[in-house]
Amino acid sequence: MSDDQRLIQLRDAIDEVDDQLLALLNRRAGLTIEVGDLKRSAGGEVDFYRPEREAEILRRLSTNNDGPLPNDDLLRLMREVISTCLSLEQTLTVAYLGPAGTYTHAALLKHFGGAVTPVTQASIADVFRQVEARSCDYGVVPIENSVGGSINQTLDCLGETSLGVCSEIVLAVHHQLLSSGTELGAVERVYAHDQALQQCRSWLLANLPGVEQVALGSNAAAACRARDEPKSAAIASSEAGELYGLNTLAGNIEDTPHNTTRFVVLGRNRPLPTSDDRTMVMFSMSNRPGALAAILGVLAGRNISMSRIESRPLRNGLWDYLFFVDFLGHADDPIVADALGEIESLAAMFKVLGSCPRAVF
């Protein structure tokens, strides 16, 4: 068999597979519609987006994937399939910290896919308000960065909201230096979110010493500013550069190559337990020796793994603090539920912020 004949044979096989994929995708879409109809027939408020169900699907497929398709690509494709099928039940509206081109926007698209309606908001507090007011179904906000630490605005809003954390997203963050100009030496000012300036501090010091640094509300806003000022640059994503028509003067300028940001999805529903969950709680306590150790000992005594602890002033002027703690497990797990009950009895104030599936990479 000649190479040309073999090529024709392979292309015919690909066409056959494509036809099978088309039939299977439409079958999946039809089953999704049936699920939606069944949910509606039960009456009451319907939760079409079930993060625990999606997480289990993605984990199962990742585990069973023998290649050659890499897991990253498999997950990206499946998220779009899930997103598109879900839109046949209901198109979700998702508020996020904007404008378009922010890392929060990228996190939203990574998690929900392209078949949702993103609704840009000017601040983290506005994202919370839109979901609380039911103007949007869900919201996406950053909560911590592996270099810059916790996002205090998100922690403060979580302490005051009626919403819960129903999912999490982990996004690798790569910063680009963008400008409408083409010469690095012509840059007189750099715009970026304060977190991005922190994450690129060493690079800026080495490559743009003495250049003014201006913090803005988002990296996308910085890209907008740099678009209109030829001698300015912005630190933002490559997607923001494409969106705002900017040139890349330097790529991947973050000081830490494994720079990642964790985002949370805010919602009114409470996900059910999966095989791999994370619970977030908030508490305050009386100012007495050993109080914090006693509370953390509740987790240690039950072999519950704590993954994060953060403190924030109570803003009452008395040097009291709120503590934010993440640990593995779901609030509905019997051992975790027992621990939560004991922590609540020891704390002056206590709140479960949410239990959700851990991010699927």
GIBELVEN-V510793 format. One line per field, one symbol per residue. ss: DSSP state (a for helix, b for strand, c for the rest). phi: phi as a letter, one per 40 degrees, with the letter a starting at -180 (. if undefined). psi: psi as a letter, one per 40 degrees, with the letter a starting at -180 (. if undefined). A space follows every 10 residues. Layout:
ss = ???
phi = ???
psi = ???
//
This chain:
ss = ccaaaaaaaa aaaaaaaaaa aaaaaaaaaa aaaaaaaaaa accccccccc aaaaaaaaaa aaaacccccc aaaaaaaaaa aaaaaaaaac ccbbbbbccc ccaaaaaaaa aaccccbbbb bccaaaaaaa aacccccbbb bbbbbcccbb caaaaaaaaa cccbbbbbbb bbcccbbbbc cccaaaccbb bbbaaaaaac aaaaaaaccc cbbbbbccaa aaaaaaaacc cbbbbbcaaa aaacccbbbb cccccccccb bbbbbbbccc ccccccbbbb bbbbcccccc aaaaaaaaaa accccbbbbb bbbccccccc bbbbbbbbcc cccaaaaaaa aaaaaaccbb bbbbbbbccc c
phi = .ccccccccc cccccccdcc cdcccccccc cccccccccc ccggcbcccb dccccccccc cccccbgccc ddcdcccccc ccccccccca ccbbcacbcd hccccccdcc ccgccbbcbc bcaccccdcc cccgcbcabb bcbabcbcgc cccccccccb cccbcbabbb bcbbcbcbac cbbccccbab bacdcccccb dcccccbbcg ccbbcbcacc cccdccccbd cbbbcacccc cccbgbccca bfcccbcbcb bbbbccabcb cccbcabbbb bbabaccadg cccccccccc cbfcccbaaa bbdcgbgbgc bcbbbbachb dccdccdccc ccccccccaa accibaccdc c
psi = hidddddddd dddddddddd dddddddddd dddddddddd deiahhgdhg dddddddddd dddeheaehi dddddddddd ddddddeddh hihhiihaah eidddddddd deaefihhhi ieiddddddd ddefdidiih iidiiedeai hdddddddde ieiiheiihh hhhhhihiie aehdeeheih iiidddddee dddddddfhe hhhhhididd dddddddehd eiiihaiddd dddefiihdi igeidhdfhi hhiihhieih iiiaegihhh ihiiiigihe dddddddddd eefhhheihi ihiefeeefi iihhhiiiii dehddddddd ddddddidii hheihihihh .
//
